[in-house]
Amino acid sequence: MQDYEGYVLARVLHVFGVILWIGGVAFVTTVLIPSLRRIDDLDSRIELFEKLEGRFGVQAKVTTLVAGISGFYMVIFNDAWELYLQLQFWWLHLMTLVWLIFTLVLFVLEPLFLHQWFRDMAAENSDMAFRRLHGMHIVLLGLSLLAVLGAVAGSHGILFF
């Protein structure tokens, strides 16, 4: 019974992590970036974005780690590796891809060059920089929500294929 309780805890942590992570992405995409794009003072726009994004960045890193570690544990617990070979579990593939993209951006690309690249682009043309940032967030949010919807349906037997 203790193993099963560990699995349940992993699932609880996984859902918790995904809610905070994707909910935060939804807020940034639908509220924060559009609001920042309406600020006329370009220096204030960038300064406020960096301040708020920096605080959310910590939450995003923690919650993507929680989601990833707990998801990995659940795959191991269920010995579910073969699901990656079956097309009807497309949502598992998408969920993993979304997690990999965010993890790569948050832990590798942003610290290495994305942060400075965005700052340089925003200094040159703030409207274009925020438009591109917003577009990227819309795509990632769309993929994330599709993965969440597919995972909830798929984990309850609705596979769509």
NURO-91715 format. One record per residue: residue in three letters; residue number from 1; x, y, z of N, C-alpha, C in turn. Coordinates in Angstrom, 2 decimals. Layout:
N
  residuo  num   n.east  n.north     n.up  ca.east  ca.north    ca.up   c.east  c.north     c.up
      ala  NUM        X        Y        Z        X         Y        Z        X        Y        Z
...
***
This chain:
161
  residuo  num   n.east  n.north     n.up  ca.east  ca.north    ca.up   c.east  c.north     c.up
      met    1     0.82    -1.20     0.00     0.00      0.00     0.00     0.86     1.26     0.00
      gln    2     2.04     1.19     0.58     2.90      2.35     0.65     3.33     2.79    -0.75
      asp    3     3.59     1.84    -1.66     3.95      2.19    -3.02     2.83     2.95    -3.70
      tyr    4     1.60     2.49    -3.50     0.45      3.15    -4.11     0.28     4.56    -3.55
      glu    5     0.52     4.74    -2.27     0.42      6.08    -1.67     1.47     7.01    -2.27
      gly    6     2.66     6.47    -2.57     3.69      7.26    -3.24     3.25     7.67    -4.63
      tyr    7     2.58     6.75    -5.33     2.06      7.07    -6.66     1.00     8.16    -6.58
      val    8     0.09     8.04    -5.63    -0.96      9.06    -5.46    -0.34    10.41    -5.13
      leu    9     0.65    10.43    -4.27     1.34     11.67    -3.94     2.00    12.26    -5.20
      ala   10     2.61    11.42    -6.01     3.23     11.89    -7.25     2.17    12.49    -8.18
      arg   11     1.03    11.86    -8.26    -0.04     12.38    -9.13    -0.57    13.72    -8.59
      val   12    -0.73    13.81    -7.29    -1.18     15.07    -6.68    -0.18    16.17    -6.96
      leu   13     1.10    15.89    -6.75     2.14     16.89    -7.01     2.20    17.25    -8.49
      his   14     1.98    16.27    -9.35     2.00     16.51   -10.79     0.89    17.49   -11.18
      val   15    -0.32    17.23   -10.74    -1.45     18.11   -11.05    -1.22    19.49   -10.44
      phe   16    -0.76    19.54    -9.21    -0.45     20.81    -8.54     0.57    21.61    -9.35
      gly   17     1.66    20.95    -9.74     2.70     21.62   -10.51     2.19    22.13   -11.85
      val   18     1.41    21.31   -12.54     0.88     21.70   -13.84    -0.07    22.89   -13.71
      ile   19    -0.92    22.86   -12.69    -1.87     23.97   -12.50    -1.12    25.29   -12.29
      leu   20    -0.14    25.29   -11.40     0.61     26.54   -11.14     1.44    26.97   -12.35
      trp   21     2.04    26.00   -13.02     2.91     26.29   -14.15     2.09    26.82   -15.34
      ile   22     1.13    26.03   -15.81     0.37     26.43   -16.99    -0.58    27.59   -16.66
      gly   23    -1.09    27.63   -15.44    -1.89     28.77   -15.03    -1.08    30.06   -15.07
      gly   24     0.17    29.97   -14.66     1.06     31.13   -14.72     1.34    31.54   -16.15
      val   25     1.55    30.55   -17.01     1.77     30.85   -18.43     0.53    31.51   -19.02
      ala   26    -0.65    31.03   -18.63    -1.90     31.63   -19.12    -2.00    33.09   -18.66
      phe   27    -1.65    33.35   -17.41    -1.68     34.74   -16.91    -0.71    35.62   -17.68
      val   28     0.51    35.15   -17.85     1.51     35.93   -18.57     1.04    36.21   -20.00
      thr   29     0.45    35.19   -20.64     0.05     35.30   -22.04    -1.19    36.16   -22.24
      thr   30    -2.17    36.01   -21.37    -3.46     36.68   -21.60    -3.62    37.99   -20.84
      val   31    -2.80    38.22   -19.81    -2.96     39.43   -19.00    -1.68    40.27   -18.99
      leu   32    -0.56    39.68   -18.58     0.66     40.46   -18.37     1.21    41.07   -19.66
      ile   33     1.49    40.25   -20.66     2.10     40.78   -21.88     1.17    41.77   -22.59
      pro   34    -0.14    41.45   -22.74    -1.01     42.47   -23.36    -1.05    43.78   -22.58
      ser   35    -1.02    43.71   -21.25    -1.00     44.93   -20.44     0.30    45.70   -20.63
      leu   36     1.40    45.00   -20.67     2.69     45.65   -20.86     2.78    46.31   -22.23
      arg   37     2.16    45.69   -23.23     2.21     46.25   -24.59     1.49    47.59   -24.67
      arg   38     0.63    47.88   -23.71    -0.12     49.15   -23.70     0.64    50.28   -22.99
      ile   39     1.75    49.96   -22.34     2.55     50.98   -21.66     3.38    51.72   -22.70
      asp   40     3.22    53.03   -22.73     3.91     53.84   -23.73     5.39    54.04   -23.43
      asp   41     5.72    54.21   -22.16     7.12     54.44   -21.77     7.89    53.12   -21.92
      leu   42     8.76    53.06   -22.93     9.45     51.81   -23.27    10.36    51.32   -22.15
      asp   43    11.04    52.24   -21.47    11.91     51.84   -20.37    11.09    51.23   -19.23
      ser   44     9.95    51.84   -18.92     9.08     51.31   -17.86     8.53    49.95   -18.25
      arg   45     8.20    49.78   -19.52     7.66     48.51   -20.02     8.65    47.37   -19.80
      ile   46     9.88    47.60   -20.20    10.91     46.56   -20.07    11.24    46.31   -18.60
      glu   47    11.37    47.39   -17.84    11.69     47.25   -16.41    10.61    46.47   -15.67
      leu   48     9.36    46.80   -15.91     8.26     46.10   -15.25     8.20    44.64   -15.70
      phe   49     8.39    44.40   -16.99     8.39     43.02   -17.49     9.46    42.19   -16.80
      glu   50    10.67    42.72   -16.71    11.76     41.97   -16.10    11.51    41.72   -14.62
      lys   51    10.94    42.68   -13.95    10.65     42.52   -12.52     9.60    41.41   -12.31
      leu   52     8.51    41.48   -13.06     7.43     40.50   -12.89     7.80    39.13   -13.45
      glu   53     8.46    39.12   -14.58     8.86     37.87   -15.20     9.89    37.15   -14.34
      gly   54    10.75    37.92   -13.70    11.76     37.32   -12.83    11.14    36.58   -11.66
      arg   55    10.10    37.18   -11.10     9.40     36.52    -9.98     8.66    35.28   -10.46
      phe   56     8.01    35.38   -11.62     7.31     34.21   -12.14     8.30    33.14   -12.60
      gly   57     9.47    33.56   -13.07    10.47     32.61   -13.53    10.86    31.61   -12.45
      val   58    10.95    32.06   -11.22    11.27     31.15   -10.10    10.13    30.14    -9.94
      gln   59     8.89    30.63    -9.93     7.74     29.72    -9.81     7.71    28.74   -10.98
      ala   60     7.96    29.22   -12.19     7.93     28.35   -13.36     9.00    27.26   -13.26
      lys   61    10.18    27.62   -12.82    11.25     26.63   -12.69    10.89    25.56   -11.66
      val   62    10.40    25.98   -10.51    10.03     25.02    -9.46     8.90    24.12    -9.93
      thr   63     7.87    24.71   -10.53     6.71     23.90   -10.91     6.99    22.99   -12.10
      thr   64     7.86    23.41   -13.03     8.22     22.49   -14.11     9.04    21.32   -13.57
      leu   65     9.88    21.59   -12.58    10.62     20.48   -11.95     9.68    19.53   -11.22
      val   66     8.72    20.09   -10.48     7.74     19.25    -9.78     6.97    18.40   -10.78
      ala   67     6.48    19.03   -11.85     5.71     18.30   -12.87     6.57    17.23   -13.54
      gly   68     7.80    17.57   -13.87     8.67     16.63   -14.55     9.08    15.45   -13.68
      ile   69     9.48    15.72   -12.47     9.92     14.63   -11.57     8.74    13.72   -11.24
      ser   70     7.60    14.30   -10.92     6.43     13.48   -10.59     5.93    12.70   -11.81
      gly   71     5.96    13.32   -12.99     5.55     12.62   -14.20     6.48    11.46   -14.51
      phe   72     7.77    11.68   -14.37     8.76     10.62   -14.58     8.52     9.47   -13.59
      tyr   73     8.26     9.81   -12.34     7.99      8.79   -11.33     6.76     7.96   -11.71
      met   74     5.71     8.64   -12.21     4.49      7.91   -12.57     4.72     6.97   -13.76
      val   75     5.52     7.40   -14.72     5.84      6.53   -15.85     6.62     5.31   -15.36
      ile   76     7.58     5.53   -14.48     8.35      4.40   -13.92     7.45     3.49   -13.09
      phe   77     6.64     4.08   -12.22     5.75      3.29   -11.35     4.83     2.40   -12.18
      asn   78     4.28     2.93   -13.26     3.35      2.18   -14.09     4.05     1.39   -15.19
      asp   79     5.38     1.48   -15.25     6.15      0.87   -16.33     5.47     1.17   -17.67
      ala   80     5.25     2.46   -17.89     4.43      2.91   -19.02     5.23     3.39   -20.22
      trp   81     6.47     2.99   -20.33     7.31      3.46   -21.43     6.72     3.10   -22.79
      glu   82     6.05     1.96   -22.88     5.50      1.51   -24.17     4.39     2.44   -24.67
      leu   83     3.80     3.23   -23.79     2.77      4.18   -24.22     3.32     5.21   -25.20
      tyr   84     4.61     5.48   -25.10     5.24      6.41   -26.03     5.32     5.84   -27.45
      leu   85     5.10     4.56   -27.60     5.12      3.92   -28.91     3.74     3.81   -29.54
      gln   86     2.71     4.28   -28.83     1.33      4.14   -29.30     0.74     5.52   -29.59
      leu   87     0.25     5.68   -30.82    -0.26      6.97   -31.26    -1.47     7.43   -30.46
      gln   88    -2.28     6.52   -29.94    -3.47      6.95   -29.21    -3.13     7.68   -27.91
      phe   89    -1.88     7.60   -27.49    -1.42      8.35   -26.31    -0.66     9.61   -26.73
      trp   90    -1.14    10.24   -27.80    -0.54     11.45   -28.36    -0.37    12.53   -27.29
      trp   91    -1.31    12.58   -26.37    -1.28     13.60   -25.32    -0.06    13.42   -24.41
      leu   92     0.37    12.18   -24.23     1.57     11.92   -23.43     2.80    12.46   -24.17
      his   93     2.82    12.25   -25.48     3.92     12.79   -26.29     3.92    14.31   -26.22
      leu   94     2.73    14.91   -26.38     2.64     16.36   -26.37     2.99    16.92   -25.00
      met   95     2.51    16.27   -23.95     2.81     16.71   -22.59     4.33    16.70   -22.36
      thr   96     4.96    15.65   -22.80     6.42     15.53   -22.63     7.15    16.58   -23.47
      leu   97     6.68    16.80   -24.70     7.29     17.81   -25.57     7.16    19.20   -24.95
      val   98     5.98    19.55   -24.46     5.76     20.85   -23.84     6.68    21.01   -22.64
      trp   99     6.79    19.96   -21.82     7.66     20.02   -20.65     9.12    20.21   -21.09
      leu  100     9.53    19.48   -22.12    10.91     19.61   -22.60    11.19    21.03   -23.13
      ile  101    10.26    21.60   -23.87    10.44     22.95   -24.40    10.60    23.95   -23.27
      phe  102     9.67    23.91   -22.31     9.74     24.87   -21.19    11.01    24.66   -20.37
      thr  103    11.37    23.43   -20.12    12.57     23.14   -19.33    13.81    23.65   -20.05
      leu  104    13.88    23.41   -21.35    15.01     23.88   -22.14    15.08    25.41   -22.12
      val  105    13.94    26.07   -22.30    13.92     27.54   -22.30    14.30    28.09   -20.93
      leu  106    13.65    27.56   -19.87    13.86     28.11   -18.52    15.26    27.87   -17.97
      phe  107    15.80    26.68   -18.21    17.05     26.30   -17.56    18.29    26.43   -18.45
      val  108    18.10    26.50   -19.78    19.26     26.52   -20.67    19.27    27.78   -21.54
      leu  109    18.25    27.93   -22.38    18.27     29.00   -23.38    18.16    30.40   -22.78
      glu  110    17.25    30.57   -21.83    17.08     31.90   -21.23    18.34    32.38   -20.52
      pro  111    18.94    31.56   -19.65    20.17     32.04   -18.99    21.33    32.23   -19.97
      leu  112    21.40    31.40   -21.01    22.52     31.50   -21.94    22.41    32.71   -22.86
      phe  113    21.24    32.93   -23.46    21.17     34.04   -24.41    19.78    34.66   -24.59
      leu  114    18.69    33.96   -24.31    17.36     34.51   -24.59    17.07    35.81   -23.84
      his  115    17.46    35.85   -22.58    17.20     37.05   -21.77    17.87    38.27   -22.41
      gln  116    19.12    38.16   -22.72    19.86     39.28   -23.31    19.36    39.57   -24.72
      trp  117    19.03    38.54   -25.49    18.53     38.72   -26.85    17.22    39.52   -26.83
      phe  118    16.32    39.16   -25.91    15.06     39.89   -25.80    15.31    41.33   -25.39
      arg  119    16.18    41.52   -24.43    16.49     42.88   -23.95    17.06    43.73   -25.08
      asp  120    17.97    43.17   -25.86    18.55     43.89   -27.00    17.48    44.20   -28.05
      met  121    16.63    43.23   -28.34    15.58     43.42   -29.33    14.58    44.47   -28.84
      ala  122    14.25    44.43   -27.55    13.30     45.40   -26.99    13.89    46.81   -27.00
      ala  123    15.20    46.94   -26.81    15.84     48.25   -26.85    15.80    48.82   -28.28
      glu  124    15.90    47.92   -29.24    15.89     48.34   -30.65    14.47    48.64   -31.15
      asn  125    13.53    47.74   -30.84    12.15     47.90   -31.28    11.25    47.19   -30.27
      ser  126    10.82    47.90   -29.28    10.06     47.33   -28.17     8.75    46.70   -28.63
      asp  127     8.04    47.37   -29.52     6.76     46.84   -29.98     6.94    45.48   -30.67
      met  128     7.92    45.39   -31.54     8.19     44.14   -32.23     8.62    43.05   -31.24
      ala  129     9.47    43.40   -30.30     9.96     42.43   -29.32     8.80    41.87   -28.50
      phe  130     7.91    42.73   -28.02     6.79     42.26   -27.22     5.76    41.51   -28.07
      arg  131     5.63    41.90   -29.34     4.74     41.17   -30.26     5.25    39.75   -30.47
      arg  132     6.55    39.61   -30.68     7.15     38.27   -30.86     7.04    37.45   -29.57
      leu  133     7.33    38.09   -28.46     7.23     37.41   -27.17     5.80    36.91   -26.95
      his  134     4.85    37.77   -27.25     3.44     37.41   -27.08     3.06    36.26   -28.01
      gly  135     3.49    36.32   -29.25     3.21     35.23   -30.20     3.77    33.90   -29.74
      met  136     5.00    33.93   -29.25     5.62     32.70   -28.74     4.82    32.15   -27.55
      his  137     4.39    33.04   -26.65     3.61     32.60   -25.50     2.25    32.05   -25.92
      ile  138     1.63    32.63   -26.93     0.35     32.13   -27.41     0.50    30.70   -27.94
      val  139     1.53    30.46   -28.72     1.78     29.12   -29.25     2.03    28.13   -28.12
      leu  140     2.90    28.50   -27.18     3.22     27.59   -26.07     2.01    27.35   -25.17
      leu  141     1.21    28.39   -24.93     0.01     28.21   -24.13    -0.98    27.30   -24.85
      gly  142    -1.14    27.49   -26.14    -2.04     26.63   -26.91    -1.62    25.17   -26.85
      leu  143    -0.34    24.90   -27.04     0.17     23.53   -26.94    -0.02    22.97   -25.53
      ser  144     0.23    23.81   -24.54     0.08     23.39   -23.14    -1.36    23.02   -22.82
      leu  145    -2.30    23.86   -23.25    -3.71     23.59   -22.97    -4.20    22.37   -23.72
      leu  146    -3.72    22.18   -24.95    -4.08     20.97   -25.70    -3.55    19.73   -24.98
      ala  147    -2.34    19.81   -24.46    -1.77     18.69   -23.71    -2.58    18.40   -22.45
      val  148    -2.97    19.45   -21.73    -3.77     19.27   -20.51    -5.12    18.65   -20.84
      leu  149    -5.80    19.19   -21.84    -7.11     18.65   -22.22    -6.99    17.19   -22.67
      gly  150    -5.98    16.92   -23.50    -5.76     15.55   -23.96    -5.42    14.61   -22.83
      ala  151    -4.62    15.07   -21.88    -4.21     14.22   -20.75    -5.39    13.88   -19.85
      val  152    -6.22    14.87   -19.57    -7.38     14.61   -18.71    -8.33    13.64   -19.41
      ala  153    -8.62    13.91   -20.68    -9.50     13.00   -21.43    -8.87    11.61   -21.56
      gly  154    -7.59    11.58   -21.95    -6.91     10.31   -22.16    -6.77     9.47   -20.91
      ser  155    -6.53    10.12   -19.78    -6.39      9.37   -18.53    -7.73     8.82   -18.05
      his  156    -8.81     9.27   -18.68   -10.15      8.75   -18.36   -10.71     7.93   -19.51
      gly  157    -9.84     7.53   -20.44   -10.23      6.58   -21.48   -10.70     7.19   -22.79
      ile  158   -10.74     8.49   -22.90   -11.15      9.13   -24.16    -9.87     9.45   -24.93
      leu  159    -9.59     8.67   -25.97    -8.31      8.77   -26.65    -8.37     9.51   -27.97
      phe  160    -9.53     9.76   -28.54    -9.70     10.49   -29.78    -9.14     9.78   -31.00
      phe  161    -8.57     8.59   -30.86    -8.08      7.82   -32.00    -8.53     6.39   -31.86
***
